[in-house]
Amino acid sequence: LSILLSLLVLTHTTRSPDCGGILTPSGLSYDLTDFGGLPTVRAARDCTSVCAGLHLHFCSRRNPINSVKVTELSLSLIPDTGLRLTIDVDLGITPAPSTTKVMRLSILADLHVEMNPEGNLELVTSACKPTVEEMQSTEEIESKSSSSDVDKEINIDKICLEVSKLLLLPNEQLISLTAQFPITPSCQVQYLPLAAPVFSEQGITISLQTTFQVAGMAIPLPVSPVPFSMPELVSSSPSHLTLAFSEHFYTSFFFALETAGAFNMTIPVKITPLPWQMGSLFQEDLPVILRAVLRSSPRVVLEEGKAALKLFLTIHVGAGSPAFQSFLSVNADISAGLLLSITDTRMTISTAVIEDIGLSLAASDVGPVPAALLEELFLPTIREEVPAQMNVVLTEGIFLPHVSSFTYTDVSVVIHKDYVLVPCNLKLQARTG
């Protein structure tokens, strides 16, 4: 069995993506300048921590630094290539007690994202070029020679090494993208990137594959009938980030909960008086219980502006004390609306009222039961209890793909045929310590 499951899981990992996201240029200016704790351009104007982190050891004792001012810290998108990090730092240098000069240290570093052997995304530096020039001086004489002397003392390798160190924390946060998030005590979800992101004028597009573990084992999900690819944004989005989830993503989510047994329901029902066929088997005051199990996997259908859940239940009717004994089984095909909303980094999914339901007799120990009687006895209870009990299971929602320290704000959910778009903004959570 373990060999078969491992083969199934191996097949599962070759599936096409079922969700992803596009980090827009507006999101890049917010997200990646704050990514890893780097200050924004506004905050950087009065910030000395960046220079302290750069360890600018190129200054000798005769050229001590007595002031640091970061004038620019930004990331720009280079389509088809990656990112360009720009850092401009004004250094106040006192080569002599009575003189002060301001030197501009400019660093240009090209970055790209690649997949490491562990399957995580990683920011790496592909090029780095520091330069220095004199901005102003209190010396009365021309100081080009002094500027040249400082320039000669720049240790390019050391500065570029410090630039690469700035990527350590962002890379730690990128690893958090592939963390396992709990859904139920026995069920977890994980998002795995399939390849390095694509850089375009739209922004940075990443395609993800959703995997689920039940009781610590990855489960083979049904194969998507239609390969999913990230939809292109029609125009430049004002949102920082646009997440996209395929119809198959939601069906897989419900399949995982089904595999975990989360939708096995026990429903007490009061039927008075019992029909004579049932009363001949049990005392009329004996409590009747409905036990519902899925006879086929749930399915989610997405249309423009609407999401629906298709449930295929077999409901066993019996007495629950001292041991459950079924005397009637009913098939129930249910269609219920789904409500989707976002809080922080979770998507809350809940079932609305049942829009359509069909009951049919599956098995009976009490002879034939007319369809009208089935509906009279069980339909009100099923309409009320099935959505209520499912919503108890769904109450925690499902974690969306995200990196640590960031949450989502200004979120909207737009349902299209076959996929859901979630435009949102990014918010950096305050760190302690």
QUIBEL-V230088 format. One record per residue. N is the residue number from 1. RES is the residue in one letter. SS is DSSP state (@ for helix, = for strand, . for the rest). Layout:
n->N res->RES ss->SS
n->N res->RES ss->SS
//
This chain:
n->1 res->L ss->.
n->2 res->S ss->@
n->3 res->I ss->@
n->4 res->L ss->@
n->5 res->L ss->@
n->6 res->S ss->@
n->7 res->L ss->@
n->8 res->L ss->@
n->9 res->V ss->@
n->10 res->L ss->@
n->11 res->T ss->@
n->12 res->H ss->@
n->13 res->T ss->.
n->14 res->T ss->.
n->15 res->R ss->.
n->16 res->S ss->.
n->17 res->P ss->.
n->18 res->D ss->.
n->19 res->C ss->=
n->20 res->G ss->=
n->21 res->G ss->=
n->22 res->I ss->=
n->23 res->L ss->=
n->24 res->T ss->=
n->25 res->P ss->@
n->26 res->S ss->@
n->27 res->G ss->@
n->28 res->L ss->@
n->29 res->S ss->@
n->30 res->Y ss->@
n->31 res->D ss->@
n->32 res->L ss->@
n->33 res->T ss->@
n->34 res->D ss->@
n->35 res->F ss->@
n->36 res->G ss->@
n->37 res->G ss->@
n->38 res->L ss->.
n->39 res->P ss->.
n->40 res->T ss->.
n->41 res->V ss->@
n->42 res->R ss->@
n->43 res->A ss->@
n->44 res->A ss->@
n->45 res->R ss->.
n->46 res->D ss->.
n->47 res->C ss->.
n->48 res->T ss->.
n->49 res->S ss->@
n->50 res->V ss->@
n->51 res->C ss->@
n->52 res->A ss->@
n->53 res->G ss->@
n->54 res->L ss->@
n->55 res->H ss->.
n->56 res->L ss->.
n->57 res->H ss->.
n->58 res->F ss->.
n->59 res->C ss->.
n->60 res->S ss->.
n->61 res->R ss->@
n->62 res->R ss->@
n->63 res->N ss->@
n->64 res->P ss->=
n->65 res->I ss->=
n->66 res->N ss->=
n->67 res->S ss->=
n->68 res->V ss->=
n->69 res->K ss->=
n->70 res->V ss->=
n->71 res->T ss->=
n->72 res->E ss->=
n->73 res->L ss->=
n->74 res->S ss->=
n->75 res->L ss->=
n->76 res->S ss->=
n->77 res->L ss->=
n->78 res->I ss->=
n->79 res->P ss->.
n->80 res->D ss->.
n->81 res->T ss->.
n->82 res->G ss->=
n->83 res->L ss->=
n->84 res->R ss->=
n->85 res->L ss->=
n->86 res->T ss->=
n->87 res->I ss->=
n->88 res->D ss->=
n->89 res->V ss->=
n->90 res->D ss->=
n->91 res->L ss->=
n->92 res->G ss->=
n->93 res->I ss->=
n->94 res->T ss->=
n->95 res->P ss->.
n->96 res->A ss->.
n->97 res->P ss->.
n->98 res->S ss->.
n->99 res->T ss->.
n->100 res->T ss->.
n->101 res->K ss->=
n->102 res->V ss->=
n->103 res->M ss->=
n->104 res->R ss->=
n->105 res->L ss->=
n->106 res->S ss->=
n->107 res->I ss->=
n->108 res->L ss->=
n->109 res->A ss->=
n->110 res->D ss->=
n->111 res->L ss->=
n->112 res->H ss->=
n->113 res->V ss->=
n->114 res->E ss->=
n->115 res->M ss->=
n->116 res->N ss->.
n->117 res->P ss->.
n->118 res->E ss->.
n->119 res->G ss->.
n->120 res->N ss->.
n->121 res->L ss->=
n->122 res->E ss->=
n->123 res->L ss->=
n->124 res->V ss->=
n->125 res->T ss->=
n->126 res->S ss->=
n->127 res->A ss->=
n->128 res->C ss->=
n->129 res->K ss->=
n->130 res->P ss->=
n->131 res->T ss->=
n->132 res->V ss->=
n->133 res->E ss->=
n->134 res->E ss->=
n->135 res->M ss->=
n->136 res->Q ss->=
n->137 res->S ss->=
n->138 res->T ss->.
n->139 res->E ss->.
n->140 res->E ss->.
n->141 res->I ss->.
n->142 res->E ss->.
n->143 res->S ss->.
n->144 res->K ss->@
n->145 res->S ss->@
n->146 res->S ss->@
n->147 res->S ss->@
n->148 res->S ss->@
n->149 res->D ss->@
n->150 res->V ss->@
n->151 res->D ss->@
n->152 res->K ss->@
n->153 res->E ss->.
n->154 res->I ss->.
n->155 res->N ss->.
n->156 res->I ss->@
n->157 res->D ss->@
n->158 res->K ss->@
n->159 res->I ss->@
n->160 res->C ss->@
n->161 res->L ss->@
n->162 res->E ss->@
n->163 res->V ss->@
n->164 res->S ss->@
n->165 res->K ss->@
n->166 res->L ss->.
n->167 res->L ss->@
n->168 res->L ss->@
n->169 res->L ss->@
n->170 res->P ss->@
n->171 res->N ss->@
n->172 res->E ss->@
n->173 res->Q ss->@
n->174 res->L ss->@
n->175 res->I ss->@
n->176 res->S ss->@
n->177 res->L ss->.
n->178 res->T ss->.
n->179 res->A ss->.
n->180 res->Q ss->=
n->181 res->F ss->=
n->182 res->P ss->=
n->183 res->I ss->=
n->184 res->T ss->=
n->185 res->P ss->.
n->186 res->S ss->.
n->187 res->C ss->=
n->188 res->Q ss->=
n->189 res->V ss->=
n->190 res->Q ss->=
n->191 res->Y ss->=
n->192 res->L ss->=
n->193 res->P ss->=
n->194 res->L ss->.
n->195 res->A ss->.
n->196 res->A ss->.
n->197 res->P ss->.
n->198 res->V ss->=
n->199 res->F ss->=
n->200 res->S ss->=
n->201 res->E ss->.
n->202 res->Q ss->.
n->203 res->G ss->=
n->204 res->I ss->=
n->205 res->T ss->=
n->206 res->I ss->=
n->207 res->S ss->=
n->208 res->L ss->=
n->209 res->Q ss->=
n->210 res->T ss->=
n->211 res->T ss->=
n->212 res->F ss->=
n->213 res->Q ss->=
n->214 res->V ss->=
n->215 res->A ss->.
n->216 res->G ss->.
n->217 res->M ss->=
n->218 res->A ss->=
n->219 res->I ss->.
n->220 res->P ss->.
n->221 res->L ss->.
n->222 res->P ss->.
n->223 res->V ss->.
n->224 res->S ss->.
n->225 res->P ss->.
n->226 res->V ss->.
n->227 res->P ss->.
n->228 res->F ss->.
n->229 res->S ss->.
n->230 res->M ss->.
n->231 res->P ss->.
n->232 res->E ss->.
n->233 res->L ss->.
n->234 res->V ss->.
n->235 res->S ss->.
n->236 res->S ss->.
n->237 res->S ss->.
n->238 res->P ss->.
n->239 res->S ss->.
n->240 res->H ss->.
n->241 res->L ss->=
n->242 res->T ss->=
n->243 res->L ss->=
n->244 res->A ss->=
n->245 res->F ss->=
n->246 res->S ss->=
n->247 res->E ss->@
n->248 res->H ss->@
n->249 res->F ss->@
n->250 res->Y ss->@
n->251 res->T ss->@
n->252 res->S ss->@
n->253 res->F ss->@
n->254 res->F ss->@
n->255 res->F ss->@
n->256 res->A ss->@
n->257 res->L ss->@
n->258 res->E ss->@
n->259 res->T ss->@
n->260 res->A ss->.
n->261 res->G ss->.
n->262 res->A ss->.
n->263 res->F ss->.
n->264 res->N ss->.
n->265 res->M ss->=
n->266 res->T ss->=
n->267 res->I ss->=
n->268 res->P ss->=
n->269 res->V ss->=
n->270 res->K ss->.
n->271 res->I ss->.
n->272 res->T ss->.
n->273 res->P ss->.
n->274 res->L ss->.
n->275 res->P ss->.
n->276 res->W ss->@
n->277 res->Q ss->@
n->278 res->M ss->@
n->279 res->G ss->@
n->280 res->S ss->.
n->281 res->L ss->.
n->282 res->F ss->.
n->283 res->Q ss->.
n->284 res->E ss->.
n->285 res->D ss->.
n->286 res->L ss->.
n->287 res->P ss->.
n->288 res->V ss->=
n->289 res->I ss->=
n->290 res->L ss->=
n->291 res->R ss->=
n->292 res->A ss->=
n->293 res->V ss->=
n->294 res->L ss->=
n->295 res->R ss->=
n->296 res->S ss->=
n->297 res->S ss->=
n->298 res->P ss->=
n->299 res->R ss->=
n->300 res->V ss->=
n->301 res->V ss->=
n->302 res->L ss->=
n->303 res->E ss->=
n->304 res->E ss->.
n->305 res->G ss->.
n->306 res->K ss->=
n->307 res->A ss->=
n->308 res->A ss->=
n->309 res->L ss->=
n->310 res->K ss->=
n->311 res->L ss->=
n->312 res->F ss->=
n->313 res->L ss->=
n->314 res->T ss->=
n->315 res->I ss->=
n->316 res->H ss->=
n->317 res->V ss->=
n->318 res->G ss->=
n->319 res->A ss->=
n->320 res->G ss->.
n->321 res->S ss->.
n->322 res->P ss->.
n->323 res->A ss->.
n->324 res->F ss->.
n->325 res->Q ss->=
n->326 res->S ss->=
n->327 res->F ss->=
n->328 res->L ss->=
n->329 res->S ss->=
n->330 res->V ss->=
n->331 res->N ss->=
n->332 res->A ss->=
n->333 res->D ss->=
n->334 res->I ss->=
n->335 res->S ss->=
n->336 res->A ss->=
n->337 res->G ss->=
n->338 res->L ss->=
n->339 res->L ss->=
n->340 res->L ss->=
n->341 res->S ss->=
n->342 res->I ss->=
n->343 res->T ss->=
n->344 res->D ss->.
n->345 res->T ss->.
n->346 res->R ss->=
n->347 res->M ss->=
n->348 res->T ss->=
n->349 res->I ss->=
n->350 res->S ss->=
n->351 res->T ss->=
n->352 res->A ss->=
n->353 res->V ss->=
n->354 res->I ss->=
n->355 res->E ss->=
n->356 res->D ss->=
n->357 res->I ss->=
n->358 res->G ss->=
n->359 res->L ss->=
n->360 res->S ss->=
n->361 res->L ss->=
n->362 res->A ss->=
n->363 res->A ss->=
n->364 res->S ss->=
n->365 res->D ss->.
n->366 res->V ss->.
n->367 res->G ss->.
n->368 res->P ss->.
n->369 res->V ss->.
n->370 res->P ss->.
n->371 res->A ss->@
n->372 res->A ss->@
n->373 res->L ss->@
n->374 res->L ss->@
n->375 res->E ss->@
n->376 res->E ss->@
n->377 res->L ss->@
n->378 res->F ss->@
n->379 res->L ss->@
n->380 res->P ss->@
n->381 res->T ss->@
n->382 res->I ss->@
n->383 res->R ss->@
n->384 res->E ss->@
n->385 res->E ss->@
n->386 res->V ss->@
n->387 res->P ss->@
n->388 res->A ss->@
n->389 res->Q ss->@
n->390 res->M ss->@
n->391 res->N ss->@
n->392 res->V ss->@
n->393 res->V ss->@
n->394 res->L ss->@
n->395 res->T ss->.
n->396 res->E ss->.
n->397 res->G ss->.
n->398 res->I ss->=
n->399 res->F ss->=
n->400 res->L ss->.
n->401 res->P ss->.
n->402 res->H ss->.
n->403 res->V ss->.
n->404 res->S ss->.
n->405 res->S ss->.
n->406 res->F ss->=
n->407 res->T ss->=
n->408 res->Y ss->=
n->409 res->T ss->=
n->410 res->D ss->.
n->411 res->V ss->.
n->412 res->S ss->.
n->413 res->V ss->.
n->414 res->V ss->=
n->415 res->I ss->=
n->416 res->H ss->=
n->417 res->K ss->.
n->418 res->D ss->.
n->419 res->Y ss->=
n->420 res->V ss->=
n->421 res->L ss->=
n->422 res->V ss->=
n->423 res->P ss->=
n->424 res->C ss->=
n->425 res->N ss->=
n->426 res->L ss->=
n->427 res->K ss->=
n->428 res->L ss->=
n->429 res->Q ss->.
n->430 res->A ss->.
n->431 res->R ss->.
n->432 res->T ss->.
n->433 res->G ss->.
//
